[in-house]
Amino acid sequence: RSTLDRSSAASDVYKRQGLNSLGYKRVNMKSDQENALSAVVDATKVMWKGELVVEKSPKGESRSNGEVERAVQTVHGMSRTLKVHLESYARMSLDPKCPVLAWLIEYGAVLHMLFHTGVDGMTPYQRIKGKPWTIALPAFGECVEYKKRTRHKLEDRWDTGIYLGVKHATTERIVGTSTGSYVVQSIRRVPEDRRYDSQMLASVRAVSYTHLTLPTSDLV
């Protein structure tokens, strides 16, 4: 899993849920001895209720984390591909500080988890859940319509937002708007000529480590 980290309650909740989604009570965490990363590992060990076994590579020997390094390279490559695809179809250049990039990097790791087949013939998701992922997903950054709860039957039950990802533990989707990012169950794609909107992409404000703290009571 790849995500931005911040020293906040929202970040702690996000890391805890990420570890819980693995389905294990004992997890090995490998890292180098960089101060910033060591601080994250130590904080995670205190915060998580399960058993976290920390393994640190020798200083200057990142190659000893071979499997981790390969995973990082894979996520880097996937993120670059997603970025080029989105910029091409939306006909825009994403600013390095654009919140959408935080979601894009995380989504690259999610795609790797859902669809990358290992030497055992299974994906990481399949190893955890015991079954492959079968739900069709839109492209990252597409404009989609999401279903929301309304106060009465005459109100429009669908609104438009940007598809930012998926919660693989629940199959819920994550949609971003100018007012925040929301976890929703039902989305639907729009016609091809409406699937990419540079202005709507630029209006997304929430970054991935904050979305769990946003209110979702008005959405389903």
C-alpha positions in Angstrom: 0.0 0.0 0.0 1.3 3.5 -0.9 0.0 6.7 0.7 1.2 10.0 2.0 1.8 10.2 5.7 1.1 13.0 8.1 1.4 13.2 11.9 -2.3 13.5 12.6 -5.2 11.5 14.0 -6.5 10.9 10.5 -3.2 9.5 9.4 -3.1 7.1 12.4 -6.6 5.9 11.6 -5.6 5.3 8.0 -2.5 3.3 8.9 -4.4 1.2 11.4 -7.1 0.4 8.9 -4.5 -0.4 6.3 -2.8 -2.9 8.6 -6.2 -4.4 9.7 -7.2 -4.9 6.1 -4.3 -7.4 5.7 -6.1 -9.8 7.9 -3.1 -10.7 10.0 -2.4 -10.3 13.7 1.3 -10.4 13.2 3.0 -8.3 10.4 6.7 -7.9 9.5 7.6 -4.3 8.5 10.8 -3.7 6.7 12.5 -0.3 6.4 15.9 1.4 6.1 17.3 3.4 9.0 16.4 6.9 7.7 15.2 9.0 10.6 11.9 10.1 9.1 10.9 6.5 8.1 12.1 5.1 11.4 9.8 7.6 13.2 6.8 6.4 11.1 7.6 2.8 11.9 8.0 3.4 15.6 4.7 5.4 15.8 2.9 2.7 13.8 4.2 0.0 16.2 2.8 1.9 19.2 -0.5 2.7 17.5 -1.4 -0.8 16.1 -2.9 -3.4 18.4 -1.4 -6.3 16.5 2.2 -7.6 16.7 4.5 -5.5 14.4 7.9 -7.0 13.9 10.3 -4.3 12.6 13.2 -5.3 10.4 15.8 -2.6 9.4 18.3 -2.9 6.7 22.0 -1.8 7.2 22.7 1.9 6.5 23.4 2.5 2.9 22.3 -1.0 1.9 18.8 -0.4 0.4 19.4 -3.3 -1.9 18.9 -5.7 1.0 15.2 -4.7 0.8 15.1 -6.1 -2.7 11.4 -7.2 -2.7 10.4 -3.8 -1.2 12.5 -1.9 -3.7 10.9 -3.8 -6.6 7.4 -3.0 -5.2 8.3 0.7 -5.0 9.6 0.7 -8.6 6.4 -1.0 -9.7 4.2 1.7 -8.0 6.4 4.4 -9.4 5.9 3.0 -12.9 2.2 2.6 -12.4 1.9 6.2 -11.1 3.7 7.6 -14.1 1.4 5.7 -16.4 -1.7 6.9 -14.6 -0.4 10.5 -14.7 0.4 10.5 -18.4 -3.0 8.9 -19.2 -4.9 11.4 -17.1 -3.0 14.5 -18.4 -3.5 13.2 -22.0 -7.2 12.7 -21.8 -8.0 15.7 -19.6 -5.7 17.9 -21.7 -4.0 19.4 -18.8 -0.7 19.3 -16.8 -1.1 18.3 -13.2 0.7 20.7 -10.8 3.2 18.9 -8.5 1.2 20.2 -5.5 -2.2 19.1 -6.9 -4.1 17.0 -4.3 -5.1 14.6 -7.1 -1.5 13.4 -7.3 -1.7 12.0 -3.8 -4.7 9.9 -4.8 -3.0 8.9 -8.0 0.1 7.5 -6.2 -2.1 5.6 -3.8 -4.2 4.2 -6.6 -1.2 2.9 -8.4 -0.5 0.7 -5.3 -4.2 -0.3 -5.2 -4.1 -1.5 -8.8 -1.0 -3.5 -8.1 -2.7 -5.1 -5.2 -5.9 -5.9 -7.1 -4.5 -7.1 -10.4 -0.8 -8.0 -10.2 -0.4 -11.8 -10.5 2.5 -13.4 -8.6 4.4 -16.6 -9.2 1.7 -18.5 -7.4 -0.9 -17.3 -9.9 -2.7 -15.1 -7.4 -2.9 -11.4 -6.8 -2.2 -9.9 -3.4 -5.9 -9.2 -3.0 -6.7 -12.8 -3.7 -4.2 -14.0 -1.1 -5.9 -11.9 1.5 -9.6 -12.4 0.5 -9.4 -15.9 -1.0 -11.0 -14.7 -4.2 -10.1 -12.4 -7.1 -11.3 -8.9 -7.6 -14.1 -8.9 -10.2 -15.7 -5.5 -10.0 -15.2 -3.2 -13.0 -13.7 0.2 -12.2 -13.5 3.4 -14.2 -10.2 5.0 -15.1 -8.5 7.1 -12.4 -9.6 10.8 -12.6 -12.7 10.2 -14.6 -15.8 12.2 -14.0 -18.5 9.9 -12.5 -21.9 10.2 -11.1 -22.3 9.0 -7.5 -25.4 8.3 -5.5 -26.3 10.3 -2.5 -28.9 10.3 0.2 -31.7 12.9 -0.3 -34.2 14.4 2.0 -37.2 13.7 -0.2 -38.0 11.6 -3.2 -38.1 14.5 -5.7 -34.5 15.6 -5.2 -31.9 14.4 -7.6 -30.1 11.4 -6.1 -27.0 11.6 -8.3 -24.2 14.1 -8.3 -20.9 14.4 -10.2 -17.4 14.0 -8.9 -14.0 12.7 -9.7 -13.2 9.0 -9.3 -10.2 8.8 -7.0 -10.0 5.2 -5.9 -11.6 2.2 -4.1 -11.7 0.8 -0.6 -10.7 -2.8 -1.3 -11.8 -3.9 2.1 -15.4 -2.9 1.4 -15.5 -2.4 -2.4 -16.7 1.2 -1.8 -15.5 3.9 -4.2 -13.8 7.2 -3.3 -15.1 10.3 -5.1 -13.6 13.8 -4.9 -15.3 17.1 -5.3 -14.6 20.8 -4.5 -16.1 20.3 -1.0 -14.2 17.1 0.0 -13.7 13.4 -0.8 -16.4 10.9 0.0 -16.7 7.1 0.3 -19.7 5.9 -1.7 -21.2 2.6 -2.7 -22.8 3.4 -6.0 -21.2 5.2 -9.0 -21.9 5.2 -12.7 -19.8 6.3 -15.7 -20.9 9.2 -17.9 -20.7 9.4 -21.7 -17.2 9.5 -23.2 -17.3 13.2 -24.1 -17.9 14.1 -20.4 -15.5 11.7 -18.7 -12.6 14.2 -18.3 -12.9 17.7 -16.9 -9.7 19.7 -16.2 -11.6 22.3 -14.1 -13.3 19.7 -11.9 -9.9 17.9 -11.4 -8.3 21.1 -10.4 -11.1 21.8 -7.9 -10.5 18.6 -5.8 -9.1 19.8 -2.5 -8.9 16.9 -0.1 -5.8 14.7 -0.1 -5.9 11.0 0.6 -4.8 11.0 4.2 -7.7 13.3 5.2 -10.7 11.6 3.5 -11.6 9.3 6.4 -12.3 12.3 8.7 -14.8 13.9 6.3 -18.5 13.5 6.9 -20.2 10.8 4.8 -23.6 10.7 6.4 -25.2 12.4 3.5 -23.8 9.8 1.0 -24.5 6.1 0.4 
